[in-house]
């Protein structure tokens, strides 16, 4: 190849970047888990303010369930497991679902 030869590439690469799917963490109402415990979990694990935690807790109580956060799958699953473990260690039956958004 001589120094005068010019190489031209006429090639395009299309990148398709997809956002990861999002998953809802849903608390289900039960008759044994105290509201104070749920509020505490919402503030400490899910990082809600006290007012938001109280509002979500009332929604769970009145409607039977409530979305407490939306995350990537790994984070949603980790928060659900952490919360379930904490609830069981305190003797509560709090049920949690992770659902695709």
Secondary structure as UniProt FT lines:
FT   TURN            3..4
FT   STRAND          23..28
FT   HELIX           35..44
FT   HELIX           50..63
FT   STRAND          65..71
FT   HELIX           73..89
FT   TURN            90..91
FT   STRAND          95..100
//
